[in-house]
Every structure is written in C-alpha cells, then in structure tokens.
Amino acid sequence: MANTTVLVVDDERNITQLARMYLTADGFRVETAATGADALRHAHASPPDLVVLDLMLPDIDGWEVCRRLRSNGGDIPIIILSARTDDVDKIVGLELGADDYVTKPFNPRELVARVRAVLRRSQAEKRPARVIELDGLRINTEGRDVWVSGHAVELRPKEYDLLVTLAHSPGVVFDRDRLLHLVWGYDYLGDSRTIDVHVAGLREKIAGCAVRIQTVWSVGYKLVVEEPSDPPPPAETSPRNTPARG
C-alpha cells in the first residue's frame, strides 16, 4: 500500500492526525484537507486512491463534496466519517455514492480495516468479458455497460455489481449475507441495509424492462423475468336460435 494515497478530509486536527498516524503505520500515504473546497481542489489536481470524508465541514458540507466527487462518473472510493449516527444520514450518504460509513467516535484500527476492504473491492480485477441478456436487459460485463429496452442506463458501481450478481443466476434466491459477501466483500463491516438502498435504486433504473428484483421476505432477493400476461380468452357467443326446418 506504499503507493496508495488516502485523502482524509476533516476540520478537526486531532481526527486527521489520528487517521494519518494509523494509516501511515499501515503503509498508506496520507494527505489531509480541512475544508470541502480544499478537498475538491486536491482531488482534481492529484486524485487520491480513496477519500475519508467528514460531513460537517466549515464551508462545503460533506454531502456536496461527495456529490461533486461522484459527478461526471467519478469513481474514487469514499468512506464517510461522521458523528451523525441517524440511519437517514447513512442512507443519504450511500445514495450519494459513498462506499462505506463510519461513525465517530471510531476505532482507528477499524478505520484502517475498512479502508483496506474498500480498496480491495474497488481494485478487484474485472470479470471476463461477457454479455448477459435477459428480456429487455443487456449487460456488457467488460465495459460495465447496461441497457434497458435499448436505452443506456447509468448505474453506481455497487448497483452494477449487485445487478450482475443477480443476473448471472436469474431465479436464484440470494440471502443478505451472501450478497454482502459477493458484492461488498467478506470483510465488509458496514450496515446490511445498504443492500436495500441499492436494490431500491436498481428497481427504479431497470423499470423499463420485464426484469424485476423480487423481495423474498425474511431471506433476501432474486432476479426474475416477468412473463407477459395472457390475453383474456375471447368471449363466448351463444348460438343463435334458428327456426326448425320442416
């Protein structure tokens, strides 16, 4: 990890110093920024391999920094580090494109473990080239391209990984733990509800085809292809009464 740069963005000097100490000891190169504007300038001038991002910054808040880093297809891994512990804050962070969410106060060793886990997932080699085609859904796994009814659809990285995992085995039920292991990695330490957030986003984005992500209650999810409904049978007509011929 000697050539791997982590940008730690926080206006509390004790936090940046603590993160720097433990990340450096683990072999990372660490840069710091105290404001959102500084973080964006740094990311533009010399993109880091990962960003640890506080939400409560003195100028541009962390939500906006995350959104700007993700705009135009930016794929730098982001771990949000915040004292805000409400589920809604975690969900918003994940919806904006963050890869993980760590709450303060935090164990610095856990932060290092999460940094390593997120980097391993983001740096994993691509699967062999293959096109997956289901009714109205087409996925090019080499270019990570997705089309729904002939229209290109833009997915967030984990939305794409989740869709491909399910599309490889249509009709197969995946429980939550298995999806976390396959998509987020065996060492994922975050909230399992991140799956629900990503499924909700996927359902909206692939709604234009017959492919659906179906909830299997108390278990997990499976991908199904809806069969077109059969047209109603033609109405029966009563034979006309004809006069008897004598």
C-alpha positions, 0 to 999 in steps of 0.5 A, spaced: 500 500 500 506 504 499 503 507 493 496 508 495 494 515 497 488 516 502 485 523 502 482 524 509 478 530 509 476 533 516 476 540 520 478 537 526 486 536 527 486 531 532 481 526 527 486 527 521 492 526 525 489 520 528 487 517 521 494 519 518 498 516 524 494 509 523 494 509 516 501 511 515 503 505 520 499 501 515 503 503 509 498 508 506 500 515 504 496 520 507 494 527 505 489 531 509 484 537 507 480 541 512 475 544 508 470 541 502 473 546 497 480 544 499 478 537 498 475 538 491 481 542 489 486 536 491 482 531 488 482 534 481 489 536 481 492 529 484 486 524 485 487 520 491 486 512 491 480 513 496 477 519 500 475 519 508 470 524 508 467 528 514 460 531 513 460 537 517 465 541 514 466 549 515 464 551 508 462 545 503 458 540 507 460 533 506 454 531 502 456 536 496 463 534 496 461 527 495 456 529 490 461 533 486 466 527 487 461 522 484 459 527 478 461 526 471 462 518 473 467 519 478 469 513 481 474 514 487 472 510 493 469 514 499 468 512 506 464 517 510 466 519 517 461 522 521 458 523 528 451 523 525 449 516 527 441 517 524 440 511 519 437 517 514 444 520 514 447 513 512 442 512 507 443 519 504 450 518 504 450 511 500 445 514 495 450 519 494 455 514 492 459 513 498 462 506 499 462 505 506 460 509 513 463 510 519 461 513 525 465 517 530 467 516 535 471 510 531 476 505 532 482 507 528 484 500 527 477 499 524 478 505 520 484 502 517 480 495 516 475 498 512 479 502 508 483 496 506 476 492 504 474 498 500 480 498 496 480 491 495 473 491 492 474 497 488 481 494 485 478 487 484 480 485 477 474 485 472 470 479 470 471 476 463 468 479 458 461 477 457 454 479 455 448 477 459 441 478 456 435 477 459 428 480 456 429 487 455 436 487 459 443 487 456 449 487 460 456 488 457 460 485 463 467 488 460 465 495 459 460 495 465 455 497 460 447 496 461 441 497 457 434 497 458 429 496 452 435 499 448 436 505 452 443 506 456 442 506 463 447 509 468 448 505 474 453 506 481 458 501 481 455 497 487 448 497 483 452 494 477 455 489 481 449 487 485 445 487 478 450 482 475 450 478 481 443 477 480 443 476 473 448 471 472 443 466 476 436 469 474 431 465 479 436 464 484 434 466 491 440 470 494 440 471 502 443 478 505 449 475 507 451 472 501 450 478 497 454 482 502 459 477 501 459 477 493 458 484 492 461 488 498 466 483 500 467 478 506 470 483 510 465 488 509 463 491 516 458 496 514 450 496 515 446 490 511 441 495 509 445 498 504 443 492 500 436 495 500 438 502 498 441 499 492 436 494 490 431 500 491 435 504 486 436 498 481 428 497 481 427 504 479 433 504 473 431 497 470 423 499 470 423 499 463 424 492 462 420 485 464 426 484 469 424 485 476 428 484 483 423 480 487 423 481 495 423 474 498 421 476 505 425 474 511 431 471 506 433 476 501 432 477 493 432 474 486 432 476 479 426 474 475 423 475 468 416 477 468 412 473 463 407 477 459 400 476 461 395 472 457 390 475 453 383 474 456 380 468 452 375 471 447 368 471 449 363 466 448 357 467 443 351 463 444 348 460 438 343 463 435 336 460 435 334 458 428 327 456 426 326 448 425 326 446 418 320 442 416 
